[in-house]
């Protein structure tokens, strides 16, 4: 893998992680009757993404460039997933967690492997609903489940 690409990707994902963290601070820290506020999940995900990005950036300085067969860099899938992540952040409250997470996961799965449409649909739907159920019913948190205009 190209070291320069790793550094650029690490920087871009660090920016996304920081945006998740900043965005989570604008959500209320707790809701009435809720033990876990809606800011915890995006704060947690943003922190993990930022930490992993810093690690990738650090490792890109540690690894030596290997000579030999060069892999073709896949900018298009990276840019599609990056754009999908930004749209996910911007539309989460408007369209609700279940719909935006489903669409985000489906786009990401199809970007990585286009041949398994049915599998992507099933996994995206199950993951979206399962995480929503666990977060809202088990952890007693709140998430915007459906669009605000419904």
C-alpha positions as CSV (number, residue, x, y, z in Angstrom):
1,X,0.0,0.0,0.0
2,X,1.2,3.5,-0.8
3,X,2.4,5.3,2.4
4,X,1.3,8.6,1.1
5,X,-2.3,7.3,0.5
6,X,-2.3,5.9,4.1
7,X,-1.4,9.3,5.5
8,X,-4.0,11.1,3.4
9,X,-6.7,8.5,4.4
10,X,-5.6,8.7,8.1
11,X,-6.0,12.5,8.0
12,X,-9.4,12.4,6.3
13,X,-10.7,9.8,8.7
14,X,-9.3,11.8,11.6
15,X,-11.3,14.8,10.4
16,X,-14.5,12.6,10.2
17,X,-13.8,11.3,13.7
18,X,-13.4,14.9,15.0
19,X,-16.6,15.9,13.2
20,X,-18.4,13.0,14.9
21,X,-17.1,14.2,18.3
22,X,-18.0,17.8,17.6
23,X,-21.4,16.8,16.3
24,X,-22.1,14.7,19.4
25,X,-21.5,17.7,21.7
26,X,-24.4,19.5,20.0
27,X,-26.7,16.7,21.0
28,X,-28.3,16.8,24.4
29,X,-26.3,14.8,27.0
30,X,-29.4,13.2,28.5
31,X,-33.1,12.9,27.9
32,X,-35.9,12.7,30.3
33,X,-36.1,9.1,31.5
34,X,-32.9,8.1,29.7
35,X,-29.8,6.8,31.4
36,X,-27.7,7.1,28.2
37,X,-28.0,10.3,26.2
38,X,-28.0,10.4,22.4
39,X,-24.5,12.0,22.4
40,X,-22.8,8.9,23.8
41,X,-22.9,6.6,20.7
42,X,-21.5,9.2,18.1
43,X,-19.0,10.4,20.7
44,X,-17.8,6.8,21.2
45,X,-17.6,6.1,17.4
46,X,-15.9,9.4,16.7
47,X,-13.3,8.7,19.4
48,X,-12.6,5.2,18.1
49,X,-12.3,6.5,14.5
50,X,-10.0,9.3,15.6
51,X,-7.8,7.0,17.6
52,X,-7.5,4.5,14.8
53,X,-6.7,7.3,12.3
54,X,-3.9,8.5,14.6
55,X,-2.6,4.9,14.8
56,X,-2.6,4.5,11.0
57,X,-0.8,7.8,10.6
58,X,1.8,6.7,13.1
59,X,2.2,3.3,11.5
60,X,2.7,4.9,8.1
61,X,5.8,6.6,9.4
62,X,7.0,3.3,10.9
63,X,6.6,1.0,7.9
64,X,9.2,1.0,5.2
65,X,8.0,1.1,1.6
66,X,8.0,-2.3,0.1
67,X,9.4,-2.5,-3.4
68,X,7.9,-5.0,-5.9
69,X,4.4,-5.3,-7.2
70,X,2.4,-2.1,-6.6
71,X,-1.3,-2.3,-5.8
72,X,-3.6,-0.1,-7.7
73,X,-5.0,2.5,-5.3
74,X,-8.8,2.5,-5.2
75,X,-9.7,6.1,-4.8
76,X,-13.3,5.8,-6.1
77,X,-14.5,3.4,-3.3
78,X,-12.7,5.5,-0.7
79,X,-14.3,8.7,-1.9
80,X,-17.8,7.1,-2.1
81,X,-17.5,5.8,1.5
82,X,-16.1,9.1,2.7
83,X,-19.0,11.0,1.0
84,X,-21.5,8.5,2.4
85,X,-20.1,9.1,5.9
86,X,-20.5,12.9,5.6
87,X,-24.0,12.5,4.3
88,X,-24.8,10.2,7.1
89,X,-23.6,12.7,9.7
90,X,-25.6,15.5,8.0
91,X,-28.9,13.6,7.6
92,X,-29.1,11.5,10.8
93,X,-31.5,13.8,12.7
94,X,-33.6,14.7,9.6
95,X,-34.2,11.1,8.4
96,X,-33.8,9.2,11.7
97,X,-31.3,6.6,12.8
98,X,-32.8,3.5,11.2
99,X,-33.2,4.9,7.7
100,X,-29.8,6.7,7.5
101,X,-27.9,3.8,9.0
102,X,-29.6,1.4,6.7
103,X,-28.7,3.5,3.6
104,X,-25.2,4.2,4.8
105,X,-24.4,0.6,5.4
106,X,-26.0,-0.5,2.1
107,X,-23.9,2.0,0.2
108,X,-20.8,1.0,1.9
109,X,-21.4,-2.8,1.4
110,X,-22.2,-2.2,-2.2
111,X,-19.1,-0.1,-2.7
112,X,-17.0,-3.0,-1.3
113,X,-18.8,-5.8,-3.1
114,X,-21.5,-5.1,-5.7
115,X,-22.6,-8.7,-6.3
116,X,-24.4,-9.4,-3.1
117,X,-27.3,-7.0,-3.1
118,X,-29.7,-9.2,-1.1
119,X,-27.1,-9.9,1.5
120,X,-26.3,-6.2,1.8
121,X,-30.0,-5.4,2.2
122,X,-30.5,-8.0,4.9
123,X,-27.4,-7.2,6.9
124,X,-28.0,-3.4,6.7
125,X,-31.6,-3.7,7.8
126,X,-30.9,-6.2,10.6
127,X,-27.9,-4.1,11.9
128,X,-29.9,-0.9,11.9
129,X,-32.9,-2.3,13.7
130,X,-30.8,-4.4,16.2
131,X,-28.5,-1.5,17.2
132,X,-31.5,0.8,17.6
133,X,-33.4,-1.7,19.7
134,X,-30.3,-2.4,21.9
135,X,-29.5,1.2,22.4
136,X,-33.1,2.4,23.0
137,X,-34.6,-0.6,24.9
138,X,-31.6,-2.2,26.6
139,X,-29.4,0.9,27.4
140,X,-32.5,3.1,27.7
141,X,-31.0,5.7,25.4
142,X,-32.8,7.8,22.8
143,X,-32.2,8.0,19.1
144,X,-34.2,9.7,16.3
145,X,-35.7,6.5,15.0
146,X,-37.8,7.8,12.0
147,X,-37.8,11.0,10.0
148,X,-38.9,14.1,12.0
149,X,-41.4,15.0,9.3
150,X,-43.4,11.7,9.6
